[in-house]
């Protein structure tokens, strides 16, 4: 098993490989600078928050084509509609085990029937010049197989989180894309969202003093027991890899550090049929080299709650909800003399899926490493494996120290 942060020393190789990948893939259109926005007179006074210029998307012929693999709730409810708000990406193919459903969706998005594939003939996508990137939105256990097949077909890969069920599967996915000289990005949408970018900036700026603790929770009350997320072979685990990973990933990207120790506790109602194979509630704690402590929790049997709070010496940052698809809210607080000043930070809402797909499109076109490459997903899965071990053994588990900040990430999104 190679070093968890091996990516830090391989960036030169990856950059060269990415450039070669783009050069060798004639189907990928070149993304020039987008057209200048159309100028319209503003209707608000300068005392008001300004709307900014209207969007300036690239012409359809210059956007990269995405094949959406898996037509479940996330693909139909969030990802496909998000293409309407993309500047550099467009849907050009669908992959589904249900041909009738795929034909209905293809008709909705103007995708021809010749660009519909199933899981058996998926490899024929190699001959589809409209597809530059494959977006994998399948049960976790299928991520490895379809990433490897997509890379062999000469396509770049955007894969939903969690990256896979095991770190060994993650390593195989990274190796397959490197061998094919194709980019691999994990769909950590929050790392591209403006509120989270501002939280990272503010937490690291020192404006509130050193970070002391991070508190994060994410979960909801799950539905029927027979869904794939409740089957260990398909999901790899329960609430931790599904929604708890947001808390883990947030603690890592807010600090830029990697934890050196984890502890954890799991609670399950054995009479609940939803949790015969996977965990319901889990609380886990991370200790970082700087001394920051993160207390995180995820769950499948309580009312929806998605919150993240950074506690610093001179104030705090709070997001609630923090990990939802829409409606994120952020506020900060700090003392000034005898007053406690609490400020709401209202940022324009952007479609998180459009942001991540546009990022992938631009990085593919430029031959640059994405901000959340395979190494970022691998590191989370390695830590999740340690969290499960800590819960199982009832004692802390130490992790290898990593000195470099953001070692598993590519350049920050612009």
C-alpha positions in Angstrom: 0.0 0.0 0.0 1.5 3.3 -1.0 1.7 6.4 1.2 -1.7 8.1 1.7 -0.4 11.4 0.5 1.8 10.1 -2.3 0.0 12.5 -4.6 2.0 15.4 -3.1 5.1 14.1 -4.8 3.4 13.0 -8.0 1.9 16.3 -9.0 4.4 16.9 -11.8 3.7 13.5 -13.2 -0.1 14.0 -13.0 0.1 17.4 -14.6 2.1 16.0 -17.5 -0.3 13.0 -17.8 -3.3 15.3 -17.8 -1.8 17.4 -20.6 -1.1 14.3 -22.6 -4.6 13.1 -21.9 -6.2 16.2 -23.4 -3.8 16.3 -26.3 -4.6 12.7 -27.2 -8.4 13.1 -26.9 -9.4 14.9 -30.1 -13.1 14.9 -29.1 -12.6 17.4 -26.2 -13.4 20.9 -27.5 -11.2 23.7 -26.6 -12.7 26.1 -24.0 -11.6 29.6 -24.8 -12.4 32.5 -22.4 -16.1 32.8 -22.3 -17.8 35.6 -24.2 -18.0 38.9 -22.3 -21.2 39.2 -20.4 -23.9 41.3 -22.0 -24.1 44.6 -20.2 -27.4 45.7 -18.9 -28.1 48.8 -16.7 -28.5 47.9 -13.0 -31.8 48.8 -11.4 -30.5 49.0 -7.8 -28.7 51.8 -6.0 -25.1 51.3 -5.0 -26.3 50.9 -1.4 -27.8 47.5 -2.3 -26.2 44.1 -3.1 -25.6 44.1 -6.8 -26.8 41.2 -9.1 -23.7 41.3 -11.2 -23.5 40.7 -14.9 -25.7 38.0 -16.5 -24.1 34.6 -17.2 -21.8 34.2 -20.2 -21.8 30.5 -21.1 -19.6 29.1 -23.7 -21.4 28.1 -27.0 -22.8 24.6 -26.9 -20.2 23.3 -29.4 -17.4 24.4 -27.1 -18.8 22.7 -24.0 -17.5 19.3 -22.9 -19.9 16.4 -23.2 -20.9 14.4 -20.1 -22.3 10.9 -20.0 -24.4 10.4 -16.9 -24.1 6.9 -15.6 -27.1 5.9 -13.4 -30.5 7.6 -13.5 -31.5 7.5 -9.9 -32.9 10.3 -7.6 -29.7 12.3 -7.6 -29.1 12.2 -11.3 -32.7 13.1 -12.2 -33.4 15.6 -9.4 -30.1 17.5 -9.3 -27.4 16.6 -11.8 -29.3 16.7 -15.1 -31.2 19.9 -14.2 -27.8 21.5 -13.2 -26.6 21.3 -16.8 -29.0 24.1 -17.6 -26.9 26.3 -15.3 -23.5 25.1 -16.6 -21.2 27.3 -18.6 -18.8 24.6 -19.9 -20.6 21.2 -19.6 -23.5 19.7 -21.4 -25.2 16.2 -21.2 -24.6 14.1 -24.3 -25.2 10.5 -23.3 -27.0 8.4 -20.7 -26.3 5.0 -19.1 -29.0 3.1 -17.4 -30.3 -0.5 -16.9 -33.8 0.7 -17.7 -34.0 1.5 -21.4 -37.6 2.9 -21.2 -36.7 5.3 -18.5 -33.5 6.4 -20.3 -35.4 7.1 -23.5 -37.8 9.4 -21.5 -34.9 11.3 -20.0 -33.0 11.5 -23.2 -36.1 13.0 -24.9 -36.3 15.6 -22.1 -32.7 16.7 -22.6 -32.3 16.4 -26.3 -30.1 13.3 -26.3 -30.4 11.0 -29.3 -31.2 7.3 -28.8 -27.8 6.4 -30.3 -26.3 7.9 -27.2 -28.1 5.7 -24.7 -26.2 2.8 -23.2 -26.8 0.1 -20.6 -24.4 -1.5 -18.2 -23.5 -4.3 -20.5 -22.7 -2.3 -23.6 -21.2 0.6 -21.7 -17.8 0.0 -23.3 -19.1 1.1 -26.6 -19.0 4.6 -25.3 -15.3 4.6 -26.4 -16.7 5.2 -29.9 -18.9 8.1 -28.9 -17.1 11.3 -29.9 -19.7 13.4 -28.0 -18.6 12.1 -24.6 -15.5 13.6 -23.0 -16.4 12.9 -19.3 -18.3 10.1 -17.6 -20.1 11.1 -14.5 -20.7 8.0 -12.3 -23.7 8.2 -10.1 -24.1 4.5 -9.1 -24.2 2.5 -5.8 -20.8 2.8 -4.2 -19.8 -0.8 -4.9 -20.0 -0.1 -8.7 -17.7 3.0 -8.7 -14.5 1.0 -9.2 -15.8 -1.1 -12.1 -17.2 1.8 -14.1 -14.3 4.1 -13.4 -11.9 1.5 -14.8 -14.1 0.8 -17.8 -14.5 4.5 -18.5 -10.8 5.1 -18.3 -10.1 2.2 -20.7 -12.7 3.7 -23.0 -10.6 6.8 -23.1 -12.9 9.0 -21.1 -12.2 11.3 -18.1 -14.1 10.4 -14.9 -16.1 12.4 -12.4 -17.2 10.0 -9.7 -19.7 10.6 -6.9 -18.6 10.3 -3.2 -17.8 8.1 -1.4 -15.2 7.2 -4.0 -15.5 3.4 -3.3 -16.2 0.9 -0.6 -12.5 0.3 0.2 -9.1 2.0 -0.1 -7.9 -0.8 -2.3 -10.7 -0.1 -4.8 -9.8 3.6 -4.7 -6.2 2.8 -5.5 -7.3 0.7 -8.4 -9.4 3.6 -9.8 -6.5 6.0 -9.5 -4.1 3.6 -11.2 -6.6 2.9 -14.0 -7.0 6.6 -14.8 -3.3 7.3 -14.6 -2.5 4.3 -16.9 -5.1 5.7 -19.4 -3.9 9.2 -18.9 -7.3 10.4 -18.0 -8.3 12.7 -15.2 -10.2 11.4 -12.2 -12.2 13.8 -10.0 -14.4 13.0 -7.0 -17.7 14.9 -6.7 -17.1 16.8 -3.5 -19.6 19.5 -4.4 -19.2 21.5 -1.2 -15.6 22.3 -2.0 -16.8 24.3 -5.0 -19.7 26.1 -3.2 -19.2 29.8 -2.3 -20.2 29.5 1.4 -17.7 26.7 1.9 -15.0 28.6 0.0 -15.6 31.6 2.3 -15.5 29.4 5.4 -12.2 28.0 4.3 -10.8 31.5 3.6 -12.1 33.0 6.9 -11.0 30.0 9.0 -7.5 30.1 7.6 -7.1 33.9 7.4 -6.4 34.3 11.1 -9.1 37.0 11.4 -10.7 35.0 14.2 -7.5 33.7 15.6 -6.3 30.1 15.7 -8.9 27.4 15.1 -9.6 25.4 18.3 -12.4 23.0 17.4 -14.8 22.0 14.6 -18.2 20.6 15.2 -20.1 18.9 12.3 -23.2 16.8 12.0 -25.1 15.4 9.0 -28.0 13.0 8.7 -31.6 12.3 8.1 -34.3 9.8 8.9 -34.0 7.1 6.3 -36.9 5.5 4.3 -37.6 1.9 3.4 -35.2 -0.8 4.6 -34.8 -2.4 1.1 -32.9 0.5 -0.5 -29.3 -0.1 -1.6 -27.9 2.3 1.0 -28.9 -0.2 3.7 -27.0 -3.1 2.0 -23.4 -3.3 3.1 -22.2 -5.0 -0.1 -23.5 -2.1 -2.2 -23.0 0.8 0.2 -19.9 -0.3 2.1 -21.4 1.1 5.3 -24.3 3.2 6.6 -24.5 6.8 7.5 -20.7 7.3 7.8 -19.7 6.9 4.1 -23.0 8.3 2.9 -23.4 11.6 4.9 -20.8 11.4 7.6 -18.1 11.8 4.9 -19.2 15.4 4.5 -18.3 16.1 8.1 -14.9 14.3 7.7 -14.1 16.1 4.5 -15.1 19.5 5.9 -12.8 19.1 8.9 -10.0 18.3 6.5 -10.5 21.1 4.0 -11.2 23.8 6.6 -7.9 23.1 8.3 -6.0 21.9 5.3 -4.5 19.3 7.6 -4.8 15.5 7.9 -5.8 13.9 11.2 -3.3 12.0 13.2 -5.7 10.1 15.4 -9.4 9.0 15.4 -11.8 7.7 17.9 -15.4 6.6 17.3 -18.6 5.1 18.8 -21.5 3.5 16.9 -25.1 3.0 18.1 -27.7 0.8 16.3 -31.2 -0.4 17.2 -30.9 -4.1 16.4 -34.7 -4.3 16.0 -34.8 -1.8 13.2 -34.7 -3.6 9.8 -32.9 -0.7 8.2 -29.8 -1.4 10.2 -29.3 -5.2 10.0 -26.2 -4.7 7.8 -25.1 -1.0 8.2 -24.6 1.5 11.1 -27.2 4.1 12.0 -25.6 6.6 14.4 -21.9 7.2 14.6 -19.9 9.8 16.5 -16.2 10.2 15.6 -13.5 12.5 16.7 -10.4 13.7 14.8 -7.2 15.1 16.2 -5.1 17.3 13.9 -1.4 18.0 14.2 -2.0 21.7 15.0 -4.1 20.6 18.0 -7.5 21.2 16.4 -10.1 18.8 17.5 -13.1 17.9 15.3 -16.2 16.3 16.8 -18.4 14.8 14.0 -21.6 12.8 13.9 -23.8 11.2 11.3 -27.1 9.3 11.5 -29.9 7.6 9.6 -32.7 7.7 12.2 -33.2 11.3 13.3 -34.8 14.3 11.7 -32.6 16.0 9.0 -29.8 18.2 10.3 -26.8 19.4 8.4 -24.5 21.8 10.4 -20.9 22.8 10.6 -19.3 25.2 13.1 -15.7 26.4 13.4 -14.7 27.5 16.9 -11.7 29.9 16.9 -10.0 31.9 19.6 -11.7 35.2 18.8 -15.0 34.1 17.3 -16.9 31.4 15.5 -18.2 30.5 12.0 -21.5 28.7 11.7 -23.2 27.1 8.7 -26.7 25.7 9.1 -27.6 24.1 6.9 -24.1 23.4 5.7 -24.3 20.2 3.5 -27.7 20.6 1.8 -28.0 21.0 -1.9 -29.7 24.4 -1.5 -30.4 27.2 0.9 -27.1 27.3 2.8 -26.8 29.9 5.5 -23.7 31.2 7.2 -23.0 33.6 10.1 -20.0 34.6 12.2 -19.7 36.0 15.7 -16.9 37.9 17.5 -16.6 40.2 20.5 -16.0 43.9 20.3 -15.7 45.7 23.6 -18.9 44.8 25.5 -20.8 43.7 22.4 -21.1 40.3 20.8 -21.3 41.0 17.0 -23.1 38.3 15.0 -23.1 38.8 11.3 -25.0 36.9 8.6 -23.0 36.4 5.5 -25.4 36.3 2.5 -23.8 35.0 -0.6 -25.5 34.4 -4.0 -26.6 30.8 -4.3 -25.0 28.8 -7.1 -25.9 25.3 -8.3 -23.4 23.1 -6.6 -23.5 20.4 -9.2 -23.1 23.0 -12.0 -20.0 24.4 -10.3 -18.3 21.0 -9.9 -19.1 19.9 -13.5 -17.9 23.2 -14.9 -14.7 22.8 -12.8 -14.1 19.3 -14.3 -14.8 20.6 -17.8 -12.3 23.4 -17.5 -9.6 21.2 -15.9 -10.0 18.6 -18.6 -9.8 21.3 -21.4 -6.7 22.8 -19.7 -5.0 19.5 -18.9 -4.8 20.5 -15.2 -5.4 18.4 -12.1 -8.9 18.9 -10.5 -9.2 20.3 -7.1 -10.7 17.1 -5.7 -8.8 14.3 -7.5 -8.8 10.6 -6.7 -6.3 11.1 -3.9 -8.8 13.2 -2.1 -11.4 10.5 -2.2 -8.8 7.8 -1.2 -7.7 9.7 1.9 -11.3 10.0 3.1 -11.8 6.2 2.7 -8.6 5.4 4.5 -9.7 7.6 7.4 -13.2 6.0 7.3 -11.6 2.6 7.6 -9.7 3.8 10.6 -12.9 5.2 12.1 -14.6 1.9 11.8 -11.6 0.2 13.4 -11.7 2.6 16.3 -15.4 2.0 16.9 -14.9 -1.8 16.6 -11.9 -1.9 19.0 -13.1 0.8 21.4 -9.8 2.7 21.4 -8.0 5.4 19.5 -6.4 4.6 16.1 -3.3 6.6 15.1 -2.8 7.7 11.5 0.4 8.6 9.7 1.3 12.2 10.1 1.2 14.4 6.9 3.2 17.7 7.0 2.0 19.3 3.8 -1.3 21.2 3.7 -3.9 20.3 1.1 -1.6 17.5 0.0 -4.4 15.5 -1.7 -5.9 18.4 -3.6 -5.2 20.2 -6.9 -5.3 23.9 -7.4 -8.2 25.7 -5.8 -11.2 26.5 -8.0 -11.1 29.9 -9.5 
